[in-house]
Amino acid sequence: MRTPLQRTAAAATAALILLPLAGCGGDAEAGDGSTVTVTVGYQSKTINTVTAGTLLRSLGYFERELNALGDGTTYKVAWQDYATGAPITAQMTAGKIDIGSMGDFPLLINAARGRQLDRPTRLVSVTGYNLSGGLNTIVTAPDSKLDSLADLRGKKVSTSVGSAADGTLVRALRRAGIDPEKGIRKLNQQPAVGASALSAGSADALSQFVAWPGLLARQGKAKALYDGAALKLPTFHGVTAREDFARRRPAVLEAFLKAQSKATDYLHGHPVTAAEKVAKATGLPAEVVYLYNGAHGIATFGPALKPPLVAALKKDVSVLRSAKLVGDVDVDAFVDDRYVKKALGSAAYADALAAGPSPAAGEVWPKGATTTRTFASAGALLRHVARHRDAVRAAYVSDATTGTPWFADKAVWVADGDDLRPFVTAATARAYVTGHPGARTLTYAEALERAS
């Protein structure tokens, strides 16, 4: 028998599949046969998809690549913006979106729905990823008494069922010995609705993907309760394409992937400017965008379908299957790197496979600057901030346990002898203090004073 949550999720999925079919339609041809419209579904506020969405759109690279095909066809690109991956999948399976981007759990649902409705899709590239799972975070209200995952037992927790953030919640609760279906009261809500519920007190905690946890923390509306990187399981966002579209128009798909690669290069070469562009397009604070997408941010960007990410996708299947959101998913059949390999070339693709994160202990974004400054230790960053308080736009530090970057003024600080160590959550800070006699927690103000 299905639980109420499973019935709610199934009804929501069915409703999405019956959504009105908006726009001009995927791969639609004009009557004279000379014009083709390519429809791209993206999530502007899911900022780890920007190289296939918001940033790519603002740069115009896809349109340029299409114009360069020189095949006598006039191409138009229809960009459709959604809050989550589910409606993108609904439109893809209805034949109305050709290319879409979404997180790892929605990608699996995309694969399953495509097969179920005889509209198979293929995972063709990756956008942003974190090899430890740091893209998802569980947060509570700033004044909440909840201090650990154990405190969530019996509480109301908002998440988007079937999302990567829901997967993090399920796995984290299981590790804490809590049944994710019966041990909490799960609220299936869109990210913005969940954020409002947390602020209103109708949800005790919120488990969400980028950029919601960082945004709420920056705004002083939330504090981190659980860092998804504690799971040490990769999470990522990727690009999916309809199989029939890829077969019929491989040159168009390759043009998209070339454009995505160029957008990735732009993000790497101009991280601050890229953050400003995404901020302008989405309304998100640039400091929040940079937390995730910066030169040393939580996300690493690259189009390669890395083996650890594919392996993680296979592990994700069981989580969605247990919630009865998918049956068996043939991940190997879903993953198709032929198009991105051809688009990049074998040498560039090999480089993309080998590329990895670029961590930094600390990073400061000065006011009015188009570049940032990195620091070898959190203590060195604090000393700099203490001397230049009025000149700092944002300061970022990496969790001493998980390595997840976070805002320095929102981190939990620990003094251990002369060392000052930052943590995303109070729970990880407490665990460190317990294992290091003499260590103690500090406020941010105390850490700054001690550093100076």
C-alpha positions as CSV (number, residue, x, y, z in Angstrom):
1,M,0.0,0.0,0.0
2,R,1.3,3.5,-0.9
3,T,2.0,5.9,1.9
4,P,0.3,9.4,1.7
5,L,3.6,10.8,0.5
6,Q,3.9,8.4,-2.3
7,R,0.3,9.1,-3.4
8,T,1.0,12.8,-3.3
9,A,4.2,12.4,-5.3
10,A,2.4,10.1,-7.9
11,A,-0.4,12.6,-8.2
12,A,2.0,15.5,-8.7
13,T,3.9,13.6,-11.3
14,A,0.7,12.8,-13.2
15,A,-0.4,16.4,-13.0
16,L,2.9,17.5,-14.4
17,I,2.5,15.1,-17.4
18,L,-0.8,16.7,-18.1
19,L,0.5,20.3,-18.0
20,P,-0.6,22.5,-20.8
21,L,1.9,22.4,-23.6
22,A,3.3,25.8,-23.7
23,G,5.5,27.6,-26.3
24,C,6.0,26.7,-29.9
25,G,7.0,23.2,-29.3
26,G,10.3,21.3,-29.5
27,D,11.9,20.9,-32.9
28,A,8.9,22.5,-34.6
29,E,9.4,23.4,-38.3
30,A,7.7,26.3,-40.1
31,G,5.5,25.6,-43.0
32,D,8.1,26.4,-45.5
33,G,10.5,23.9,-44.0
34,S,13.3,26.5,-43.6
35,T,13.0,27.3,-39.9
36,V,13.6,25.0,-36.9
37,T,12.9,26.0,-33.3
38,V,15.0,24.2,-30.7
39,T,13.3,24.3,-27.2
40,V,15.6,24.3,-24.2
41,G,14.2,23.7,-20.7
42,Y,16.3,25.1,-17.8
43,Q,16.1,26.2,-14.2
44,S,17.4,29.7,-13.8
45,K,17.6,29.6,-10.0
46,T,19.2,26.1,-9.9
47,I,22.5,27.8,-10.5
48,N,24.6,24.7,-11.0
49,T,22.9,24.3,-14.4
50,V,24.0,27.8,-15.6
51,T,26.4,26.5,-18.3
52,A,23.5,24.9,-20.0
53,G,20.9,27.5,-19.0
54,T,21.1,31.0,-17.5
55,L,24.7,31.8,-18.3
56,L,24.6,30.1,-21.6
57,R,21.5,32.0,-22.6
58,S,23.0,35.4,-21.5
59,L,26.1,34.8,-23.6
60,G,24.3,33.8,-26.7
61,Y,26.8,31.0,-27.5
62,F,24.2,28.4,-28.5
63,E,22.6,30.7,-31.1
64,R,26.1,31.5,-32.5
65,E,26.9,27.8,-32.8
66,L,23.6,27.2,-34.6
67,N,24.2,30.1,-37.0
68,A,27.7,28.6,-37.8
69,L,26.2,25.3,-38.9
70,G,25.7,26.7,-42.4
71,D,23.2,24.1,-43.4
72,G,20.7,26.5,-45.0
73,T,18.4,26.2,-42.0
74,T,17.2,29.2,-39.9
75,Y,17.4,28.2,-36.2
76,K,15.5,29.8,-33.3
77,V,16.0,28.9,-29.7
78,A,13.0,28.9,-27.3
79,W,14.2,29.1,-23.6
80,Q,11.7,27.8,-21.1
81,D,12.5,28.5,-17.4
82,Y,11.2,26.2,-14.6
83,A,11.6,25.9,-10.8
84,T,12.4,22.2,-10.8
85,G,13.2,19.3,-13.2
86,A,9.8,17.7,-13.0
87,P,8.0,20.0,-15.5
88,I,10.9,19.8,-17.9
89,T,10.6,16.1,-17.9
90,A,6.8,16.4,-18.4
91,Q,7.4,18.7,-21.4
92,M,10.1,16.5,-22.8
93,T,8.0,13.3,-22.7
94,A,5.3,15.3,-24.5
95,G,7.7,16.1,-27.2
96,K,7.7,19.8,-26.4
97,I,11.3,20.3,-25.0
98,D,14.3,19.0,-26.9
99,I,17.1,19.6,-24.4
100,G,16.8,20.0,-20.6
101,S,19.0,20.4,-17.5
102,M,18.3,19.1,-14.0
103,G,19.8,17.4,-10.9
104,D,20.8,13.8,-10.6
105,F,17.6,12.5,-9.0
106,P,15.3,14.3,-11.5
107,L,17.5,12.9,-14.3
108,L,16.7,9.4,-13.2
109,I,12.9,10.2,-13.2
110,N,13.5,11.7,-16.6
111,A,15.0,8.5,-17.8
112,A,12.2,6.4,-16.3
113,R,9.3,8.5,-17.6
114,G,10.9,8.7,-21.0
115,R,11.0,4.9,-21.2
116,Q,7.5,4.5,-19.7
117,L,6.0,6.9,-22.2
118,D,8.0,5.7,-25.2
119,R,9.9,9.1,-25.4
120,P,13.3,7.9,-24.3
121,T,15.9,10.5,-23.3
122,R,19.7,10.4,-22.9
123,L,22.1,12.0,-20.4
124,V,24.5,13.8,-22.7
125,S,26.7,16.0,-20.4
126,V,27.3,17.3,-16.9
127,T,27.0,20.9,-15.7
128,G,28.0,21.4,-12.0
129,Y,28.9,18.7,-9.5
130,N,30.3,18.2,-6.0
131,L,32.1,14.9,-5.4
132,S,31.0,14.8,-1.8
133,G,27.4,15.9,-2.1
134,G,27.8,19.5,-0.8
135,L,25.3,20.9,-3.3
136,N,22.4,20.0,-1.0
137,T,21.9,21.3,2.6
138,I,19.3,20.9,5.4
139,V,18.6,24.2,7.1
140,T,16.5,25.4,10.0
141,A,15.3,28.8,11.2
142,P,18.1,31.0,12.7
143,D,16.6,30.8,16.2
144,S,15.6,27.1,16.0
145,K,16.5,24.9,18.9
146,L,17.0,22.0,16.5
147,D,20.7,21.2,16.6
148,S,21.2,17.8,14.9
149,L,19.5,15.4,12.5
150,A,18.3,13.5,15.6
151,D,16.2,16.5,16.5
152,L,14.2,16.2,13.3
153,R,12.3,13.2,14.6
154,G,8.6,13.9,14.5
155,K,9.2,17.4,12.9
156,K,7.9,18.9,9.8
157,V,10.5,19.0,7.0
158,S,10.0,20.6,3.7
159,T,11.6,19.3,0.5
160,S,10.8,18.7,-3.1
161,V,10.0,15.0,-3.4
162,G,12.1,13.3,-6.1
163,S,14.8,16.0,-6.1
164,A,18.4,15.6,-5.2
165,A,17.7,17.5,-2.0
166,D,15.1,14.9,-1.0
167,G,17.7,12.2,-1.7
168,T,20.1,13.9,0.7
169,L,17.3,14.1,3.3
170,V,16.4,10.4,3.0
171,R,20.0,9.2,3.2
172,A,20.9,11.5,6.0
173,L,17.9,10.4,8.1
174,R,18.6,6.8,7.5
175,R,22.2,7.2,8.7
176,A,20.8,8.9,11.8
177,G,18.5,5.9,12.4
178,I,15.3,7.8,11.4
179,D,12.8,6.3,9.0
180,P,12.5,9.0,6.3
181,E,8.8,8.3,5.7
182,K,7.5,7.6,9.3
183,G,10.1,9.4,11.5
184,I,9.4,12.9,10.2
185,R,6.4,14.7,8.7
186,K,7.7,15.4,5.2
187,L,6.1,18.3,3.3
188,N,6.4,18.0,-0.5
189,Q,6.9,21.6,-1.6
190,Q,8.5,23.7,-4.3
191,P,11.7,25.4,-3.0
192,A,10.2,28.9,-2.8
193,V,7.1,27.5,-0.9
194,G,9.4,25.6,1.5
195,A,11.5,28.7,2.1
196,S,8.3,30.6,3.0
197,A,7.1,27.8,5.2
198,L,10.4,27.8,7.1
199,S,10.2,31.6,7.7
200,A,6.5,31.3,8.7
201,G,7.2,28.5,11.2
202,S,5.0,26.0,9.4
203,A,8.1,23.9,8.6
204,D,10.7,23.1,11.1
205,A,13.5,22.4,8.6
206,L,14.1,22.7,4.9
207,S,16.1,20.3,2.7
208,Q,16.9,21.9,-0.6
209,F,19.4,22.2,-3.5
210,V,21.2,25.2,-4.7
211,A,20.9,28.1,-4.3
212,W,18.2,28.1,-1.6
213,P,20.3,27.1,1.5
214,G,23.0,29.6,0.7
215,L,20.4,32.3,-0.1
216,L,18.5,31.8,3.1
217,A,21.7,31.8,5.2
218,R,23.0,34.9,3.5
219,Q,19.6,36.7,4.2
220,G,19.7,35.6,7.8
221,K,16.6,33.5,7.4
222,A,18.2,30.1,8.0
223,K,21.2,28.3,9.5
224,A,22.7,25.1,8.3
225,L,21.7,21.9,10.2
226,Y,23.3,19.3,7.9
227,D,25.9,19.6,5.2
228,G,25.2,17.2,2.3
229,A,28.9,16.6,1.9
230,A,28.9,14.6,5.1
231,L,27.4,11.8,3.0
232,K,30.5,11.6,0.8
233,L,28.4,10.7,-2.2
234,P,28.7,12.7,-5.4
235,T,25.8,14.9,-6.5
236,F,25.5,16.7,-9.8
237,H,23.4,18.4,-12.5
238,G,23.3,17.3,-16.1
239,V,21.9,17.8,-19.6
240,T,19.4,15.4,-21.0
241,A,18.1,15.3,-24.6
242,R,15.3,13.4,-26.3
243,E,16.6,10.4,-28.1
244,D,14.5,11.1,-31.2
245,F,15.8,14.7,-31.3
246,A,19.4,13.6,-30.9
247,R,19.0,11.1,-33.7
248,R,17.3,13.5,-36.1
249,R,19.4,16.6,-35.4
250,P,22.8,15.4,-34.0
251,A,24.6,18.5,-35.3
252,V,22.2,20.7,-33.3
253,L,22.8,18.8,-30.1
254,E,26.6,18.9,-30.7
255,A,26.2,22.7,-31.3
256,F,24.6,22.9,-27.9
257,L,27.3,20.9,-26.2
258,K,30.0,23.1,-27.9
259,A,28.2,26.1,-26.6
260,Q,28.0,24.6,-23.1
261,S,31.7,23.9,-23.1
262,K,32.4,27.6,-24.1
263,A,30.1,28.8,-21.4
264,T,32.0,26.6,-18.9
265,D,35.3,28.1,-20.1
266,Y,33.8,31.6,-19.6
267,L,32.7,30.7,-16.1
268,H,36.2,29.5,-15.3
269,G,37.9,32.4,-16.9
270,H,35.6,35.1,-15.5
271,P,34.1,33.7,-12.3
272,V,33.1,37.1,-10.8
273,T,31.6,38.4,-14.0
274,A,29.8,35.2,-14.6
275,A,28.3,35.4,-11.0
276,E,27.2,39.0,-11.7
277,K,25.6,37.9,-15.0
278,V,23.7,35.1,-13.3
279,A,22.7,37.3,-10.5
280,K,21.3,39.9,-12.9
281,A,19.3,37.3,-14.8
282,T,17.9,35.5,-11.7
283,G,17.6,38.2,-9.0
284,L,19.8,36.2,-6.7
285,P,22.5,38.0,-4.8
286,A,25.8,37.7,-6.7
287,E,27.5,36.7,-3.4
288,V,25.2,33.7,-3.2
289,V,25.8,32.7,-6.8
290,Y,29.6,33.0,-6.2
291,L,29.4,30.7,-3.1
292,Y,28.3,27.9,-5.4
293,N,29.7,28.8,-8.8
294,G,32.9,30.8,-7.9
295,A,36.4,29.8,-8.7
296,H,36.6,27.8,-5.5
297,G,32.9,27.4,-5.0
298,I,30.8,24.4,-3.8
299,A,30.3,23.3,-7.4
300,T,32.9,22.2,-10.0
301,F,31.9,22.7,-13.6
302,G,32.7,20.5,-16.5
303,P,30.8,18.7,-19.2
304,A,32.5,15.3,-18.9
305,L,30.4,12.3,-17.7
306,K,32.9,11.2,-15.1
307,P,32.7,7.6,-13.8
308,P,32.2,8.6,-10.2
309,L,29.1,10.6,-11.2
310,V,27.7,7.7,-13.2
311,A,28.4,5.4,-10.3
312,A,26.6,7.7,-8.0
313,L,23.6,7.8,-10.3
314,K,23.3,4.1,-10.1
315,K,23.2,4.3,-6.3
316,D,20.5,6.9,-6.5
317,V,18.1,4.5,-8.2
318,S,17.4,2.5,-5.0
319,V,16.4,5.7,-3.2
320,L,13.8,6.6,-5.8
321,R,12.7,3.0,-6.2
322,S,12.0,2.8,-2.4
323,A,9.8,5.8,-2.7
324,K,8.1,4.2,-5.7
325,L,9.0,7.1,-7.9
326,V,10.8,4.8,-10.4
327,G,11.2,1.2,-11.1
328,D,14.4,-0.2,-12.5
329,V,16.4,2.3,-14.5
330,D,19.1,1.2,-16.9
331,V,21.7,3.9,-16.2
332,D,24.2,2.5,-18.6
333,A,21.6,2.9,-21.4
334,F,20.6,6.3,-20.3
335,V,24.2,7.7,-20.2
336,D,25.4,8.6,-23.7
337,D,28.7,10.4,-24.0
338,R,29.0,10.1,-27.8
339,Y,27.7,13.6,-28.6
340,V,29.8,15.5,-26.0
341,K,33.0,13.6,-27.1
342,K,32.4,14.6,-30.7
343,A,31.5,18.2,-29.7
344,L,34.7,18.6,-27.7
345,G,37.1,16.3,-29.5
346,S,38.9,13.4,-27.9
347,A,41.8,15.4,-26.4
348,A,39.6,18.1,-24.9
349,Y,37.2,15.5,-23.5
350,A,40.1,13.6,-21.9
351,D,41.2,16.8,-20.3
352,A,37.6,17.4,-19.0
353,L,37.5,13.9,-17.5
354,A,40.8,14.5,-15.7
355,A,39.9,18.0,-14.4
356,G,38.7,18.4,-10.8
357,P,37.8,20.8,-8.0
358,S,40.1,23.8,-7.1
359,P,39.7,24.1,-3.4
360,A,40.9,27.1,-1.3
361,A,40.9,27.5,2.5
362,G,39.5,31.0,2.2
363,E,38.5,33.5,-0.4
364,V,37.6,37.2,-0.1
365,W,35.6,39.2,-2.7
366,P,36.6,42.8,-2.2
367,K,34.0,45.5,-2.8
368,G,34.2,46.9,-6.3
369,A,36.6,44.2,-7.5
370,T,36.3,41.9,-10.5
371,T,38.7,39.4,-9.0
372,T,38.9,37.7,-5.6
373,R,41.8,36.9,-3.2
374,T,42.5,33.5,-1.8
375,F,44.1,32.5,1.5
376,A,46.0,29.5,2.6
377,S,44.2,29.2,5.9
378,A,41.0,30.4,7.6
379,G,43.0,32.2,10.2
380,A,44.8,34.2,7.5
381,L,41.4,35.1,5.9
382,L,40.1,36.3,9.3
383,R,43.1,38.5,9.8
384,H,42.6,40.1,6.4
385,V,38.9,40.6,7.1
386,A,39.6,42.1,10.5
387,R,41.9,44.7,8.9
388,H,39.6,45.5,6.0
389,R,36.1,45.1,7.4
390,D,34.5,47.9,5.3
391,A,36.2,46.8,2.1
392,V,34.9,43.1,2.0
393,R,31.9,42.3,-0.1
394,A,31.9,38.6,0.9
395,A,34.2,36.2,2.6
396,Y,34.1,32.4,2.1
397,V,35.8,29.6,4.1
398,S,35.9,25.8,3.7
399,D,34.4,23.5,6.3
400,A,37.3,21.9,8.3
401,T,35.7,18.5,8.0
402,T,33.8,18.3,4.7
403,G,35.6,21.0,2.7
404,T,32.3,22.7,1.8
405,P,32.7,26.4,1.2
406,W,30.4,28.6,3.3
407,F,30.0,32.3,4.2
408,A,32.6,33.1,6.9
409,D,30.2,35.1,8.9
410,K,27.6,32.3,8.9
411,A,30.1,29.5,9.8
412,V,30.5,28.0,13.2
413,W,34.0,28.7,14.5
414,V,36.2,26.6,16.7
415,A,39.5,27.7,18.4
416,D,41.9,24.8,18.7
417,G,45.1,26.2,20.2
418,D,46.3,28.9,17.7
419,D,44.2,27.4,14.9
420,L,40.8,28.8,13.9
421,R,38.6,26.3,12.1
422,P,35.3,26.9,10.4
423,F,32.3,24.5,10.1
424,V,29.1,24.7,8.1
425,T,27.0,23.3,10.9
426,A,27.0,23.3,14.7
427,A,26.9,19.4,14.7
428,T,30.2,19.1,12.8
429,A,31.8,21.8,15.0
430,R,30.6,20.0,18.1
431,A,32.0,16.6,16.9
432,Y,35.4,18.3,16.3
433,V,35.4,19.9,19.8
434,T,34.5,16.5,21.4
435,G,37.5,14.9,19.7
436,H,40.0,17.6,20.5
437,P,40.4,18.5,24.2
438,G,40.9,22.2,24.7
439,A,39.0,23.2,21.6
440,R,36.0,25.5,22.0
441,T,33.4,27.2,19.8
442,L,33.5,30.9,19.1
443,T,31.2,33.4,17.6
444,Y,32.3,35.0,14.3
445,A,33.0,38.3,16.2
446,E,35.1,36.4,18.7
447,A,37.0,34.6,15.9
448,L,37.7,37.9,14.2
449,E,39.0,39.4,17.4
450,R,41.2,36.5,18.2
451,A,42.6,36.5,14.6
452,S,43.4,40.2,14.8
